[in-house]
Amino acid sequence: MLQLLNFNTLVSNMAAAVQGACSQLIDLTVGSVLRVLLEANASIALWMQWLIVLVLQTTRAATSSGTSLDSWVADFGLTRLPAIAASGNVTFARGSTLQAATIPVGTLVRSGDGSQTFVVGMNVSHAAWNSRVNAYVVSPGVTSVDLPVTAQILGSGGNVLPGAISLLATAIPGIDTVNNAGALAGGADAETDAALRQRFSLFLDTRSRATDLAIQNAIISVQQGLRFTIGELLDPSGAPRPGFFTLTIDDGSGDPPVSLLNNVALAVEAVRPLGTQFAVVAPIAVPAAVSIELTLTAGAPAGMVFGNVQLAVTNWINAQPIGAGLPLARLVQVAFDADPAVVNVGEITINGVAADLVPPPTGLVRVSSVSVV
């Protein structure tokens, strides 16, 4: 192990060595010529020591960082997971509906503070899509249209709250306003050094193994932020089936694209046990319409408190893993924690019933509405 020495220790050791080699006392006081020479040598030794430390850091994954860590794991065929752009829907609206309006693919919209820009994407199955003009056409008499957008810059910065997008960065004749009723989500920064090191350890530990851990490593190496369950010896319907396993995958949207499911299937195919079969499916969407009765402290601003509870309940439910249920008791706790003005939680119903919501093993509970009174 390298023993690191500071500047004062280096100078002291050199002075002791020089004095020990001399038969008479020498002048090593501050400002003496010999003291200056020793301090200069100590500075060089300190710099060389620092260079040695840098070399040692880049020779181990545990201490490498940034591009050095990338090159280190690349020798084993592993790469850092890239950043992901946030996405969602925005509403283009107008006051006059006499004429048709055209919204081309690539139209830019921005957040109210101008810090984030979003690009209108292509959805050929959208009712307003017109392939001839490569744009969305808002017909006469239609006041608004919801279109898909993606953050222009990759990363978590594109995850904005409802109502954050309000500027038209591209002039569109016949369109007056833009707004996002729902939050834009799914954006993630590039994989951190700590996460890459952890995945690298798992990567090495699962080589040449057709195990549950190897399947998990194959899935998480496809994309950041994936949630999944492994149904061993079960077919997609949940029925027992020997030699078969079912993977339920979600990217946080509740409706992962087919391309993602295909990529996961390719990754798992490379490590699956011989003699087995598997299926990769999207979770079954289980809507949850929640209604909550609250009692607030006297004088509390009801609108703000209700909004805080709605946001907290929505975020908590949408963060639950695949197969997780929705217990009423937990919703009570979330409501209490959302705002100190909540003094009592009355009746809570889910989809009109005062009972826990229990989804199937491949079900994913998603909020359809949260009503607070």
C-alpha positions as CSV (number, residue, x, y, z in Angstrom):
1,M,0.0,0.0,0.0
2,L,1.3,3.4,-0.9
3,Q,2.1,5.5,2.1
4,L,1.3,9.2,1.3
5,L,3.4,11.9,2.9
6,N,2.6,15.6,3.2
7,F,5.0,18.4,2.4
8,N,6.2,19.0,6.0
9,T,6.9,15.3,6.5
10,L,8.9,15.1,3.3
11,V,11.0,18.1,4.3
12,S,11.6,16.7,7.8
13,N,12.6,13.3,6.4
14,M,15.1,14.9,4.0
15,A,16.5,17.2,6.7
16,A,17.0,14.2,9.0
17,A,18.8,12.3,6.2
18,V,21.1,15.2,5.4
19,Q,21.9,15.9,9.0
20,G,22.5,12.2,9.7
21,A,25.1,12.0,6.8
22,C,27.1,15.0,8.2
23,S,29.6,15.0,11.0
24,Q,28.8,18.5,12.1
25,L,25.7,20.6,12.6
26,I,24.4,22.2,9.4
27,D,22.1,25.2,8.9
28,L,18.6,24.1,8.0
29,T,16.8,27.1,9.4
30,V,14.0,28.7,7.3
31,G,15.5,30.8,4.5
32,S,18.9,28.9,4.4
33,V,20.1,27.7,1.0
34,L,20.0,24.0,2.0
35,R,16.5,24.4,3.4
36,V,15.3,25.9,0.1
37,L,16.8,23.0,-1.8
38,L,15.1,20.5,0.4
39,E,11.8,22.3,0.1
40,A,12.1,22.4,-3.7
41,N,12.8,18.6,-3.8
42,A,9.9,18.0,-1.5
43,S,7.6,19.9,-3.9
44,I,8.8,17.7,-6.8
45,A,8.3,14.6,-4.6
46,L,4.8,15.8,-3.7
47,W,3.9,16.3,-7.4
48,M,5.3,12.9,-8.3
49,Q,3.3,11.3,-5.5
50,W,0.1,12.9,-6.8
51,L,0.9,11.5,-10.3
52,I,1.3,8.0,-8.8
53,V,-2.0,8.4,-7.0
54,L,-3.8,9.3,-10.3
55,V,-2.3,6.3,-12.1
56,L,-3.4,4.0,-9.3
57,Q,-6.9,5.5,-9.4
58,T,-7.3,4.8,-13.1
59,T,-6.1,1.2,-12.9
60,R,-9.1,0.1,-10.8
61,A,-12.8,0.4,-11.4
62,A,-13.4,1.2,-7.8
63,T,-11.4,4.4,-8.0
64,S,-11.7,5.4,-11.6
65,S,-14.3,8.1,-12.6
66,G,-15.7,9.6,-15.7
67,T,-14.1,8.7,-19.0
68,S,-11.4,6.7,-17.2
69,L,-14.1,4.4,-15.8
70,D,-15.8,4.2,-19.2
71,S,-12.6,3.0,-20.8
72,W,-12.0,0.6,-17.9
73,V,-15.3,-1.2,-18.3
74,A,-15.2,-1.0,-22.1
75,D,-12.4,-3.6,-22.0
76,F,-15.1,-6.1,-20.8
77,G,-17.7,-5.0,-23.3
78,L,-19.7,-2.9,-21.0
79,T,-20.8,0.7,-21.6
80,R,-22.4,3.5,-19.5
81,L,-26.1,3.7,-20.0
82,P,-26.9,7.0,-21.8
83,A,-29.2,9.8,-20.6
84,I,-32.9,9.6,-21.6
85,A,-35.1,12.4,-22.8
86,A,-38.4,13.2,-21.0
87,S,-41.6,12.9,-23.0
88,G,-45.3,13.5,-22.7
89,N,-48.2,15.3,-24.2
90,V,-48.9,19.0,-24.6
91,T,-52.1,20.7,-25.7
92,F,-52.1,23.2,-28.6
93,A,-55.2,25.5,-28.4
94,R,-56.7,28.4,-30.2
95,G,-59.5,31.0,-29.9
96,S,-60.7,31.1,-33.5
97,T,-61.6,27.8,-35.2
98,L,-62.7,29.0,-38.6
99,Q,-59.6,27.8,-40.4
100,A,-57.5,24.6,-40.3
101,A,-54.2,24.9,-38.6
102,T,-51.1,22.8,-39.3
103,I,-48.6,21.8,-36.6
104,P,-45.5,20.2,-38.3
105,V,-43.3,17.6,-36.7
106,G,-40.3,19.3,-35.2
107,T,-42.3,22.3,-33.8
108,L,-40.7,23.6,-30.7
109,V,-42.3,24.6,-27.4
110,R,-40.7,25.8,-24.2
111,S,-41.2,25.9,-20.5
112,G,-42.4,29.2,-19.0
113,D,-38.9,30.2,-17.8
114,G,-37.4,29.3,-21.2
115,S,-35.0,26.8,-19.7
116,Q,-36.3,23.6,-21.4
117,T,-37.3,23.1,-25.0
118,F,-39.5,20.3,-26.3
119,V,-40.0,19.0,-29.9
120,V,-43.2,17.7,-31.3
121,G,-42.8,14.1,-32.4
122,M,-44.4,11.8,-35.0
123,N,-47.4,9.6,-34.1
124,V,-48.9,8.2,-37.3
125,S,-51.8,6.7,-35.4
126,H,-52.9,10.1,-34.1
127,A,-56.3,11.2,-35.4
128,A,-54.9,14.6,-36.5
129,W,-51.9,13.1,-38.3
130,N,-51.6,13.9,-42.0
131,S,-48.8,11.9,-43.7
132,R,-49.0,13.9,-46.9
133,V,-47.8,17.1,-45.2
134,N,-45.8,15.3,-42.4
135,A,-47.7,17.3,-39.8
136,Y,-50.8,17.3,-37.6
137,V,-53.8,19.1,-39.0
138,V,-56.3,20.8,-36.6
139,S,-59.6,20.8,-38.5
140,P,-62.0,23.8,-38.6
141,G,-64.2,23.8,-35.5
142,V,-61.6,22.0,-33.3
143,T,-60.3,24.2,-30.5
144,S,-57.4,22.1,-29.3
145,V,-55.3,19.0,-29.9
146,D,-53.0,16.9,-27.7
147,L,-49.6,16.0,-29.3
148,P,-46.6,14.1,-28.1
149,V,-43.4,16.0,-27.4
150,T,-39.9,15.0,-26.3
151,A,-37.3,17.1,-24.5
152,Q,-34.6,18.5,-26.8
153,I,-31.9,18.0,-24.2
154,L,-31.5,14.5,-22.7
155,G,-31.6,14.2,-18.9
156,S,-33.8,14.6,-15.9
157,G,-34.1,18.4,-16.4
158,G,-36.9,17.7,-19.0
159,N,-39.1,16.2,-16.2
160,V,-41.4,19.2,-15.7
161,L,-44.6,19.7,-13.7
162,P,-48.1,20.1,-15.2
163,G,-48.5,23.6,-16.5
164,A,-44.8,24.3,-16.9
165,I,-44.8,24.4,-20.7
166,S,-46.5,27.6,-21.9
167,L,-44.4,29.1,-24.7
168,L,-44.5,28.6,-28.5
169,A,-40.9,28.7,-29.7
170,T,-42.1,28.1,-33.3
171,A,-44.7,30.4,-34.7
172,I,-47.8,28.4,-35.8
173,P,-50.5,30.2,-37.7
174,G,-53.9,29.5,-36.2
175,I,-52.5,28.3,-32.8
176,D,-52.5,30.7,-29.9
177,T,-51.4,28.8,-26.8
178,V,-49.7,25.6,-25.6
179,N,-49.9,23.9,-22.2
180,N,-49.2,20.6,-20.6
181,A,-52.0,19.3,-18.4
182,G,-49.9,16.4,-17.2
183,A,-46.2,16.2,-16.1
184,L,-43.5,15.2,-18.6
185,A,-41.6,12.3,-17.2
186,G,-39.1,9.6,-18.1
187,G,-36.1,11.8,-18.4
188,A,-32.9,10.5,-16.7
189,D,-29.3,11.6,-16.6
190,A,-26.5,9.4,-17.8
191,E,-25.7,6.5,-15.5
192,T,-23.6,7.7,-12.6
193,D,-20.1,6.3,-11.8
194,A,-21.5,4.6,-8.6
195,A,-24.3,2.9,-10.6
196,L,-21.9,1.9,-13.3
197,R,-19.5,0.3,-10.8
198,Q,-22.4,-1.6,-9.2
199,R,-23.7,-2.8,-12.5
200,F,-20.1,-3.8,-13.5
201,S,-19.9,-6.0,-10.4
202,L,-23.2,-7.6,-11.3
203,F,-22.1,-8.0,-14.9
204,L,-19.0,-9.9,-13.9
205,D,-20.8,-12.0,-11.3
206,T,-23.4,-13.2,-13.9
207,R,-21.1,-14.1,-16.7
208,S,-21.6,-17.8,-17.8
209,R,-24.5,-18.1,-15.5
210,A,-28.1,-18.7,-16.6
211,T,-29.6,-17.5,-13.3
212,D,-32.2,-15.1,-12.0
213,L,-29.5,-12.6,-11.3
214,A,-28.2,-12.9,-14.9
215,I,-31.7,-12.2,-16.3
216,Q,-31.9,-9.2,-14.0
217,N,-28.6,-7.9,-15.2
218,A,-29.6,-8.3,-18.8
219,I,-32.7,-6.3,-18.2
220,I,-31.2,-3.3,-16.3
221,S,-28.4,-3.1,-18.9
222,V,-30.9,-2.2,-21.6
223,Q,-32.1,1.2,-20.3
224,Q,-32.1,3.2,-17.1
225,G,-35.2,3.3,-14.9
226,L,-36.8,0.0,-15.9
227,R,-39.2,-1.7,-13.5
228,F,-39.8,-5.4,-14.0
229,T,-40.9,-8.7,-12.5
230,I,-39.8,-12.2,-13.4
231,G,-42.6,-14.8,-13.3
232,E,-40.7,-18.1,-13.1
233,L,-42.5,-21.2,-14.4
234,L,-45.5,-18.9,-15.4
235,D,-46.9,-18.0,-18.8
236,P,-48.1,-14.5,-19.6
237,S,-51.6,-15.3,-18.4
238,G,-50.2,-16.4,-15.0
239,A,-50.9,-20.0,-15.5
240,P,-48.1,-22.6,-14.5
241,R,-45.9,-23.7,-17.3
242,P,-42.7,-25.7,-16.8
243,G,-39.6,-24.4,-18.5
244,F,-41.1,-21.0,-19.1
245,F,-40.7,-17.6,-17.5
246,T,-42.5,-14.3,-18.1
247,L,-40.9,-10.9,-17.9
248,T,-43.1,-7.9,-17.3
249,I,-41.4,-4.6,-18.2
250,D,-42.3,-1.0,-17.5
251,D,-40.3,2.1,-18.3
252,G,-42.2,4.3,-15.9
253,S,-44.9,5.2,-18.5
254,G,-47.1,2.2,-17.8
255,D,-47.2,1.6,-21.6
256,P,-43.6,0.7,-22.7
257,P,-43.0,0.8,-26.5
258,V,-42.7,-2.4,-28.5
259,S,-39.1,-1.5,-29.4
260,L,-38.2,-1.5,-25.7
261,L,-39.8,-4.9,-25.2
262,N,-37.9,-6.3,-28.2
263,N,-34.6,-4.9,-26.9
264,V,-35.1,-6.6,-23.5
265,A,-36.0,-9.9,-25.3
266,L,-32.7,-9.7,-27.3
267,A,-30.7,-9.0,-24.1
268,V,-32.4,-11.9,-22.1
269,E,-32.0,-14.3,-25.1
270,A,-28.2,-14.0,-24.7
271,V,-28.3,-15.3,-21.1
272,R,-31.4,-17.4,-20.7
273,P,-31.0,-21.0,-19.6
274,L,-30.8,-23.7,-22.3
275,G,-34.1,-25.6,-22.7
276,T,-36.3,-22.7,-21.5
277,Q,-38.6,-20.3,-23.2
278,F,-39.8,-16.8,-22.1
279,A,-42.0,-13.9,-23.0
280,V,-41.6,-10.2,-22.5
281,V,-44.8,-8.3,-22.0
282,A,-46.0,-4.9,-20.9
283,P,-47.8,-4.6,-17.6
284,I,-51.6,-4.8,-17.4
285,A,-52.8,-1.2,-16.7
286,V,-55.0,-1.1,-13.6
287,P,-56.7,2.4,-13.4
288,A,-57.3,3.8,-9.9
289,A,-59.8,6.6,-9.4
290,V,-59.2,7.8,-5.8
291,S,-61.6,9.9,-3.7
292,I,-60.5,11.3,-0.3
293,E,-62.4,13.2,2.3
294,L,-60.2,15.6,4.4
295,T,-60.7,17.7,7.6
296,L,-58.3,20.7,7.7
297,T,-57.2,23.0,10.4
298,A,-59.3,26.2,10.8
299,G,-58.2,28.9,8.3
300,A,-56.1,26.6,6.2
301,P,-56.1,27.4,2.4
302,A,-58.2,24.5,1.2
303,G,-57.2,24.8,-2.5
304,M,-53.5,24.6,-1.8
305,V,-53.8,21.7,0.7
306,F,-56.0,19.7,-1.6
307,G,-53.5,20.3,-4.4
308,N,-50.6,19.0,-2.2
309,V,-52.6,15.9,-1.3
310,Q,-53.5,15.2,-4.9
311,L,-49.9,15.5,-6.0
312,A,-48.6,13.4,-3.2
313,V,-51.1,10.6,-3.8
314,T,-50.6,10.7,-7.5
315,N,-46.8,10.5,-7.2
316,W,-46.9,7.7,-4.6
317,I,-49.3,5.5,-6.6
318,N,-47.5,6.0,-9.9
319,A,-44.2,5.0,-8.2
320,Q,-45.4,1.6,-7.1
321,P,-43.7,-1.5,-8.7
322,I,-45.4,-4.0,-10.9
323,G,-47.9,-6.2,-9.0
324,A,-48.0,-3.9,-6.0
325,G,-51.5,-3.3,-4.5
326,L,-53.1,-0.1,-3.3
327,P,-54.0,-0.4,0.4
328,L,-56.3,2.2,1.9
329,A,-54.3,2.5,5.1
330,R,-51.2,3.6,3.1
331,L,-53.2,6.3,1.3
332,V,-54.3,7.6,4.7
333,Q,-50.6,8.0,5.7
334,V,-49.7,9.6,2.3
335,A,-52.5,12.2,2.8
336,F,-51.4,13.0,6.3
337,D,-47.8,13.4,5.3
338,A,-48.7,15.6,2.3
339,D,-49.6,18.7,4.3
340,P,-49.5,19.6,8.0
341,A,-53.0,21.3,7.7
342,V,-54.6,17.8,7.3
343,V,-56.0,16.9,10.8
344,N,-58.2,14.0,9.7
345,V,-58.8,11.7,6.8
346,G,-62.3,10.5,6.3
347,E,-63.7,8.1,3.8
348,I,-61.3,6.9,1.0
349,T,-62.6,5.0,-2.0
350,I,-60.8,3.5,-5.0
351,N,-62.8,3.1,-8.1
352,G,-65.9,3.8,-6.0
353,V,-65.2,1.1,-3.4
354,A,-63.9,1.5,0.1
355,A,-61.5,-1.5,-0.3
356,D,-57.9,-2.2,-1.1
357,L,-57.1,-2.4,-4.8
358,V,-55.3,-5.7,-5.6
359,P,-53.9,-6.0,-9.1
360,P,-52.9,-9.2,-10.9
361,P,-49.1,-10.2,-10.6
362,T,-48.4,-8.4,-13.9
363,G,-50.7,-5.5,-13.2
364,L,-49.5,-1.9,-12.7
365,V,-51.7,0.5,-10.9
366,R,-51.8,4.0,-12.5
367,V,-53.8,7.0,-11.3
368,S,-56.8,7.9,-13.5
369,S,-58.0,10.6,-11.1
370,V,-57.6,11.9,-7.5
371,S,-60.6,13.7,-6.0
372,V,-60.1,15.5,-2.7
373,V,-62.9,17.1,-0.8
